[in-house]
Amino acid sequence: MIAVLSNINIEPVKLFFRDQKLYFSPFGQYRQELLNPESPLRDPSLKHVIIFLDGDELCGDALHQLPTEAVRADVIEEFESLLDMIRQFSEESGSAVLITINTIVLSPYRFTNFLEVNSEYSFRRLEQALNDRLGQFAATLPSVLVLDWMRIVNTHGYVNLYATNFWYQARIKINQLGLQLLSEACHRLWGAVSENPKKVLVLDLDNTLWGGVVGDLGPTGITLSEDGQGKAYRDFQKAVRSLMQLGVLLAINSKNSESIVKEVFESNRMMVLQYDDFAATAVNWNNKAENMLDIAANLNLGIDSFVFIDDSQVEREIIRSTLPDVTVPEFPNDPADLVNWFQQEVVFSYFAKAYLTDSDRNKTQQYKARNKRVEIGAKLSIEDSIRHLEIRLNVYVDPQDMRSRISQLIQKTNQFNMTTVRYSDSEIESIIRAPDRHLFALEYEDRFGAEGIIGVAICGVRPEGMHIYNLLLSCRVLGRTVEFALLKSILTFFGPDKFMISAPFVATQRNEAAKAFYPGCGLSLEENGEYCGDSNLVLQELDRKILIDEVVVDGSQ
């Protein structure tokens, strides 16, 4: 169920939530609804709460007074009281409910007119102060998300989203287009939290990253400059490169001569992107579908995480028909549209994120380091290659400051995931705070670089012993005995005395790689469907398998 609370009437938004059950608070009762223990907001089926706040109604009569510092302070104080109610509701609801609040937008029509930008009497300052406070508030609560309604209004125009036709009769202020955009933004925001965004942007070169065919024009003859269409392509490259900061991997899939392409990157001073920015390249005369599969194998990622951009309609159709799991958006006809199209149709649709981690920002370097590890593995035995990596592990117990990365890892990890149960940011917070459970986060580093948090385990204490609710590990580090080191760290944390271990394994179509883990640690499958074993015997088995010398658990060697 989705609950909608607002200080205006937005009940017509239900037209855009056709397949979902909605509850609307009585008009004017949104504050009381947050505090009422008998409210439908306490329904166990509730998953989302939308709190839509109209800026003018929020400020009330203050908008008819000169916006002095004292007036602004009164409005902010009243807003703080509402945030306190939301905080209380969030804490009472725990991890089950995700709360979405919009940024505050004030009507542009004010009696202060030119005073807004020429004096201290500015409602814009009030608007900014409210939104700054909202952002600070949301940052303290993992279950609260901010929906950027201001961006939507700025994009489409206030006059196109607001109408007074039904305001005095029904207190409806947002028109049908505005309500549609609001519902779409909610679903995209929730998807950015609960679903896996795309991971790889695969790019063609000729007439995509630059104008013209480099094989005909030469490395310096292509259209790429600070003027005209050349600037459009250069700005597009800037927009593409910025995605790397979000953890998106870049790849090239081009029918071209590799030597000529490399010369472009080396000699054309107008190039923004560098060859080293790409985690994988396939520059040859092969079929692009075959190249796409090679890139996926190189990166060890599924092609369903790929977005392919190519100016050729023929090549786009070949990929769509041959590899339907690859996302292939249309390409604009005019290079002048490239940047706006890319930001609105590609980035926002396929790479949107609600949170950003250190691991995201270092993703390209992590994959380049992975390739170096693979090279070592091809030359040495398994034991020698693992020793040669000089792996260092840190295991953090109930880390408060790693929730976003942990949630992200849980959401996207499938291959080595014992149950594939997903936990949201707020649910992770509840686990960390629970007295009978512990969350373990595994951080990896070796001689080629840091991978960040790559493993998670959720464990608890039962009368019969220690229970592993779930254990998962990024497939990037499988085969290096990291998984055995993680389990040993957990058992060591729970104490030196012997105890029984129990752990479920739920088989799926994608976690075959995890099936042999518990048996390989000395645990046996019992009649209740769980793997069980004696901690001392399991530790003996783990010591025979682990090839990593440096493991630190919350500061203790």
C-alpha positions in Angstrom: 0.0 0.0 0.0 1.0 3.6 -0.7 -0.1 6.4 1.6 -0.3 9.9 0.2 -0.3 12.9 2.6 -0.5 16.5 1.5 -1.5 20.0 2.5 -3.4 20.3 -0.8 -5.7 17.9 -2.7 -3.7 15.6 -5.0 -6.1 12.7 -4.9 -6.4 12.7 -8.8 -2.8 11.4 -8.8 -4.4 7.9 -8.3 -5.0 7.9 -12.1 -1.2 7.3 -12.4 -1.0 4.5 -9.8 -3.6 2.3 -11.4 -2.2 -1.1 -10.2 -1.4 0.0 -6.7 -3.5 0.4 -3.6 -3.5 4.0 -2.4 -4.6 5.7 0.9 -5.2 9.4 1.0 -5.2 11.2 4.3 -8.3 13.4 5.0 -7.8 16.9 3.7 -5.9 19.1 6.2 -5.1 16.1 8.5 -1.7 15.2 7.2 0.1 16.2 10.4 -2.4 14.4 12.6 -2.2 11.3 10.4 1.6 11.0 11.2 0.9 10.8 14.9 -2.4 8.9 15.0 -1.7 5.3 16.2 -5.0 4.2 14.7 -4.2 5.6 11.3 -4.0 3.3 8.2 -0.3 4.5 8.1 0.2 1.7 10.7 -1.1 -1.0 8.3 1.6 -3.7 7.9 1.1 -3.7 4.1 2.3 0.0 3.9 5.5 0.3 1.8 5.6 3.9 0.8 4.5 7.2 2.2 4.4 10.2 -0.2 4.4 13.5 1.6 3.7 16.2 -0.9 4.0 19.7 0.5 2.8 22.7 -1.5 5.2 25.6 -0.7 2.6 28.4 -0.5 0.3 26.4 1.8 3.2 25.4 4.0 4.2 29.1 4.5 0.6 30.3 4.8 0.1 34.0 5.7 3.8 34.6 6.0 3.7 35.0 2.2 1.7 38.2 2.6 4.2 39.7 4.9 7.5 41.4 4.1 9.9 38.4 4.3 12.1 39.7 7.1 14.6 37.5 8.9 12.1 37.1 11.7 9.3 36.0 9.3 11.5 33.5 7.7 12.6 32.1 11.1 8.9 31.6 12.1 8.2 29.6 8.9 11.4 27.5 9.3 10.5 26.8 13.0 7.0 25.5 11.9 8.7 23.4 9.2 11.0 21.9 11.9 8.0 20.8 13.9 6.6 18.9 10.9 10.0 17.3 10.3 10.0 16.1 14.0 6.7 14.4 13.4 8.0 12.7 10.3 11.1 11.6 12.2 8.9 10.1 14.9 6.8 8.3 12.4 9.9 7.0 10.6 11.4 5.7 13.8 8.2 4.0 14.8 7.8 2.4 11.3 11.3 1.1 11.3 12.6 -0.4 8.1 9.2 -1.3 6.5 8.2 2.1 5.1 10.0 4.4 2.7 9.0 8.1 3.1 9.3 10.4 0.1 9.1 14.2 0.6 9.3 16.7 -2.2 11.5 19.8 -2.4 9.6 23.0 -1.6 8.5 25.3 -4.4 7.0 28.7 -3.9 4.9 30.4 -6.5 6.9 32.9 -8.5 4.2 35.5 -8.3 5.0 37.7 -5.2 4.3 41.2 -4.2 8.0 41.6 -3.5 8.7 41.4 -7.3 12.1 43.0 -7.9 12.9 43.1 -4.2 13.5 39.3 -4.5 16.9 39.8 -6.2 17.7 43.4 -5.2 17.2 43.3 -1.4 17.3 41.2 1.7 13.5 40.8 1.5 13.5 37.6 -0.5 11.1 34.6 -0.5 13.7 32.8 -2.6 16.0 32.8 0.4 13.2 31.2 2.4 12.6 28.6 -0.3 16.3 27.8 -0.3 16.5 27.6 3.5 13.5 25.2 3.6 15.1 22.9 1.0 18.5 23.0 2.7 16.9 22.0 5.9 15.0 19.2 4.2 18.2 17.8 2.7 20.0 17.9 6.0 17.0 16.1 7.6 16.8 13.3 5.0 20.5 12.7 5.3 20.0 11.6 8.9 17.2 9.0 8.2 17.8 6.1 5.7 14.1 5.7 5.2 13.5 9.2 4.0 14.1 10.2 0.3 13.8 13.7 -1.2 12.0 13.9 -4.5 13.2 17.0 -6.5 9.9 18.6 -7.4 11.7 21.9 -8.0 13.7 20.3 -10.8 10.5 19.1 -12.4 8.9 22.6 -12.1 12.0 24.3 -13.5 12.1 21.9 -16.4 8.4 22.1 -17.4 7.5 25.5 -16.1 5.4 26.6 -13.2 2.5 27.8 -15.4 2.4 24.4 -17.2 2.0 22.3 -13.9 -0.1 24.6 -11.7 -3.7 25.7 -12.3 -6.2 27.5 -10.2 -9.3 26.2 -12.0 -10.3 23.8 -9.2 -8.4 25.4 -6.3 -11.3 27.2 -4.6 -13.8 24.4 -5.3 -11.7 21.3 -4.5 -8.3 22.6 -3.3 -6.7 21.0 -6.4 -3.7 23.0 -7.5 -1.5 20.6 -9.5 -2.8 19.8 -13.0 -2.9 16.5 -14.7 0.6 16.9 -16.3 2.0 17.8 -12.9 0.5 14.8 -11.2 1.7 12.5 -14.0 5.3 13.8 -13.7 5.0 13.5 -9.9 4.0 9.8 -10.1 6.7 9.1 -12.7 9.4 10.7 -10.5 8.3 8.7 -7.4 8.6 5.4 -9.3 12.0 6.4 -10.7 13.2 7.4 -7.3 12.1 4.2 -5.7 13.6 2.2 -8.5 16.9 4.0 -7.9 16.9 2.6 -4.4 15.4 -0.8 -4.8 16.5 -1.8 -8.3 19.9 -2.2 -10.0 20.7 0.6 -12.3 22.6 -0.2 -15.5 26.4 -0.6 -15.0 28.0 -0.2 -18.4 27.6 2.5 -21.2 28.8 1.0 -24.5 29.6 3.5 -27.2 30.1 3.6 -30.9 32.7 6.1 -32.2 32.1 7.5 -35.7 29.3 10.0 -35.7 28.6 9.2 -32.0 31.6 10.4 -30.0 32.7 12.6 -32.9 31.4 13.7 -36.3 32.5 11.9 -39.4 34.3 8.6 -40.2 37.8 8.6 -38.9 39.0 6.1 -41.4 38.1 8.6 -44.2 38.9 11.9 -42.5 41.9 10.9 -40.3 42.5 11.4 -36.6 42.5 15.2 -36.8 39.9 15.6 -39.6 36.9 14.4 -37.6 34.3 16.9 -36.4 35.4 17.8 -32.8 36.1 21.3 -31.8 35.0 24.3 -29.7 32.7 25.6 -32.4 29.5 24.4 -34.1 28.8 20.7 -34.3 32.3 19.9 -33.2 31.5 21.5 -29.8 28.3 19.5 -29.6 30.3 16.3 -29.8 32.9 17.6 -27.4 30.2 18.5 -24.9 28.7 15.1 -25.3 32.1 13.5 -24.4 32.1 15.7 -21.3 28.7 14.4 -20.3 29.7 10.8 -21.0 32.9 11.2 -18.9 31.0 12.6 -16.0 29.2 9.3 -15.6 32.4 7.6 -14.5 32.0 9.6 -11.2 28.8 7.7 -10.6 30.5 4.3 -11.0 29.3 3.7 -14.5 31.8 1.8 -16.7 32.5 2.9 -20.2 33.2 0.6 -23.1 33.8 1.0 -26.9 32.1 -1.2 -29.5 33.2 0.1 -32.9 33.8 -1.2 -36.4 37.1 0.5 -37.0 40.8 0.0 -37.2 42.2 0.0 -33.7 45.5 1.7 -34.6 43.6 4.7 -36.1 41.2 4.9 -33.2 44.1 4.9 -30.7 45.8 7.7 -32.8 42.6 9.8 -32.3 42.9 9.5 -28.6 46.6 10.2 -28.6 46.8 13.1 -31.1 43.5 14.9 -31.3 43.7 17.6 -28.7 39.9 18.1 -28.8 39.3 14.7 -27.3 37.8 14.9 -23.8 37.6 11.1 -23.3 40.9 9.2 -23.0 41.5 5.6 -24.1 42.2 4.8 -20.5 38.7 5.9 -19.4 37.3 2.8 -21.0 37.1 -0.4 -18.9 36.8 -2.5 -22.1 37.2 -1.9 -25.8 36.2 -3.9 -28.9 37.5 -2.0 -31.9 37.6 -4.3 -34.9 35.5 -5.3 -37.9 33.5 -8.1 -36.2 29.8 -8.2 -35.7 28.9 -5.8 -32.9 26.7 -8.4 -31.1 29.7 -10.7 -30.9 31.8 -7.7 -29.6 29.1 -7.0 -27.0 29.4 -10.6 -25.6 33.2 -10.3 -25.5 32.9 -7.1 -23.5 30.5 -8.7 -21.1 32.9 -11.7 -20.7 35.8 -9.3 -20.2 34.0 -7.4 -17.5 32.3 -10.5 -16.0 29.0 -8.7 -16.1 25.6 -9.6 -17.6 24.6 -7.9 -20.8 21.3 -6.9 -19.1 23.4 -4.2 -17.3 24.5 -2.7 -20.6 23.2 0.4 -22.4 24.4 0.7 -26.1 24.6 4.0 -27.9 25.2 4.0 -31.7 24.2 6.5 -34.4 23.4 3.7 -36.9 19.8 2.5 -36.9 21.0 -0.7 -38.5 23.4 -1.5 -35.7 20.9 -0.6 -33.1 18.3 -3.0 -34.6 20.9 -5.8 -34.8 21.7 -5.5 -31.1 18.0 -5.3 -30.2 17.1 -8.4 -32.1 20.2 -10.4 -31.3 20.7 -9.4 -27.7 17.3 -8.2 -26.4 18.7 -7.9 -22.8 20.9 -4.9 -23.9 19.2 -1.6 -23.6 19.4 0.4 -26.9 17.9 3.9 -26.8 17.2 5.8 -30.0 19.8 8.3 -31.1 19.1 12.0 -31.9 19.3 13.2 -35.5 20.8 16.5 -34.7 24.2 16.6 -32.8 22.9 19.8 -31.1 20.5 17.6 -29.2 23.1 15.1 -27.9 23.7 16.5 -24.4 20.1 17.1 -23.4 19.0 13.8 -24.9 21.8 12.0 -23.1 21.0 13.6 -19.7 17.2 13.2 -19.9 16.7 10.0 -21.9 19.8 7.9 -21.0 21.3 9.0 -17.6 18.0 9.7 -15.9 16.3 6.6 -17.3 19.0 4.0 -16.8 21.8 5.3 -14.5 19.9 7.3 -11.8 21.1 6.7 -8.3 19.8 7.9 -4.9 23.0 7.4 -3.1 26.7 7.4 -4.1 29.5 5.4 -2.5 33.3 5.6 -2.6 33.3 2.3 -4.4 31.1 3.8 -7.2 33.5 6.6 -7.8 36.5 4.2 -8.2 34.7 1.6 -10.3 36.8 2.0 -13.5 40.1 1.7 -11.7 38.7 -1.4 -9.9 38.0 -3.1 -13.2 41.4 -2.2 -14.5 43.0 -3.7 -11.4 40.9 -6.8 -11.9 42.4 -7.3 -15.3 45.9 -7.2 -13.8 44.9 -9.8 -11.3 43.6 -12.0 -14.1 47.0 -11.7 -15.8 48.8 -12.9 -12.7 46.4 -15.8 -12.3 47.2 -16.9 -15.8 50.9 -17.2 -15.0 50.9 -18.6 -11.5 49.3 -21.5 -9.6 46.1 -20.6 -7.7 48.0 -20.7 -4.4 50.9 -18.6 -5.6 48.7 -16.1 -7.4 46.6 -15.5 -4.3 49.8 -15.0 -2.2 51.2 -12.7 -4.8 48.1 -10.4 -4.6 49.0 -9.6 -0.9 45.3 -9.4 0.0 44.3 -7.4 3.1 40.8 -7.7 4.6 39.0 -5.5 7.1 35.8 -6.9 8.7 33.5 -4.2 10.2 30.9 -5.2 12.7 27.6 -3.2 12.7 29.1 -0.2 10.8 26.8 2.8 10.9 28.5 4.8 8.1 28.4 2.1 5.4 24.7 1.5 5.0 24.4 2.9 1.5 27.2 0.7 0.1 26.0 -2.4 2.0 22.4 -1.9 0.7 23.7 -1.4 -2.8 25.8 -4.6 -2.6 22.9 -6.6 -1.3 20.5 -5.4 -4.0 22.8 -6.3 -6.9 24.6 -9.4 -5.7 23.2 -12.7 -7.2 25.9 -15.2 -8.0 27.4 -15.7 -4.5 24.3 -14.9 -2.4 23.1 -17.6 0.0 19.4 -16.5 0.1 19.2 -13.5 -2.3 17.0 -11.8 0.3 17.1 -8.0 -0.3 17.4 -5.4 2.4 16.8 -1.7 2.0 18.9 1.0 3.6 16.4 1.4 6.5 16.2 -2.4 7.0 20.0 -2.5 7.3 19.8 0.3 9.9 17.3 -1.8 11.9 19.6 -4.9 11.8 22.6 -2.8 12.9 20.6 -1.6 15.9 19.0 -5.0 16.8 20.5 -6.4 20.1 20.3 -10.0 18.8 21.8 -9.5 15.3 25.1 -8.4 13.9 25.9 -7.2 10.4 29.5 -7.9 9.1 30.9 -5.8 6.2 34.0 -7.1 4.4 36.4 -4.6 2.9 39.0 -5.8 0.3 42.4 -4.4 -0.8 45.4 -5.9 -2.5 48.6 -4.8 -4.2 46.6 -3.5 -7.2 44.1 -1.4 -5.3 41.1 -1.3 -3.0 37.8 -2.8 -4.0 35.9 -1.3 -1.0 33.0 -3.3 0.6 32.6 -6.5 -1.3 31.0 -8.9 1.3 28.2 -8.8 3.8 26.9 -11.3 6.4 23.9 -11.0 8.7 24.1 -13.2 11.7 22.3 -13.6 15.0 22.2 -15.5 18.2 19.7 -18.3 18.8 19.3 -20.5 21.9 20.8 -23.4 19.9 23.8 -21.3 18.7 24.7 -18.8 16.0 22.6 -18.4 12.9 23.7 -16.9 9.5 20.6 -15.2 8.0 22.5 -14.4 4.8 26.0 -14.2 3.5 27.0 -12.8 0.2 30.1 -11.8 -1.7 30.9 -9.8 -4.9 31.8 -12.2 -7.7 34.8 -10.0 -8.4 36.8 -11.6 -5.5 35.6 -15.2 -5.8 38.3 -17.9 -5.9 40.7 -16.0 -3.6 39.6 -17.7 -0.3 38.0 -14.4 0.8 34.7 -16.1 1.5 36.4 -18.5 3.9 38.2 -15.7 5.7 34.9 -13.8 6.2 33.3 -16.8 7.8 36.3 -17.4 10.0 36.1 -13.8 11.2 32.5 -14.1 12.0 33.0 -17.3 14.1 35.9 -15.7 15.9 33.8 -12.7 16.7 31.2 -14.9 18.4 33.8 -16.3 20.8 36.3 -19.1 21.4 33.8 -21.5 23.0 32.2 -24.2 20.9 28.8 -23.5 19.5 26.5 -24.8 16.8 26.1 -23.0 13.5 23.0 -22.9 11.3 22.6 -21.3 7.9 20.0 -21.6 5.1 20.8 -21.8 1.4 18.0 -20.9 -1.0 18.9 -22.0 -4.5 18.0 -19.7 -7.4 18.7 -19.6 -11.1 21.6 -17.3 -10.5 23.4 -18.4 -7.3 24.8 -21.7 -8.4 28.3 -20.4 -7.5 27.3 -20.3 -3.9 25.8 -23.8 -3.6 29.1 -25.6 -2.5 30.2 -23.0 0.0 28.6 -24.2 3.2 29.4 -27.9 2.5 33.0 -26.8 1.7 33.2 -25.2 5.1 32.3 -28.4 6.9 28.6 -27.8 7.4 26.0 -30.6 6.7 22.5 -30.3 5.3 19.9 -31.2 7.9 16.3 -32.3 7.5 15.0 -28.8 8.2 16.8 -27.6 5.1 19.5 -25.7 6.9 23.2 -26.3 6.9 24.5 -27.0 10.4 27.8 -27.8 12.1 30.2 -27.5 15.1 32.1 -24.2 15.2 35.4 -25.8 16.2 35.2 -28.3 13.3 34.3 -25.6 10.8 37.2 -23.4 12.0 39.6 -26.3 11.4 38.2 -26.7 7.8 38.5 -23.0 7.2 42.1 -22.8 8.3 43.0 -25.4 5.7 41.5 -23.3 2.9 42.4 -19.7 3.7 45.4 -18.3 1.9 45.1 -14.7 3.2 47.5 -13.6 5.9 46.1 -10.2 6.9 42.5 -10.0 8.3 41.5 -7.3 10.7 38.1 -7.4 12.5 37.1 -3.9 13.7 40.7 -3.0 14.5 41.7 -6.3 16.0 44.2 -8.5 14.1 
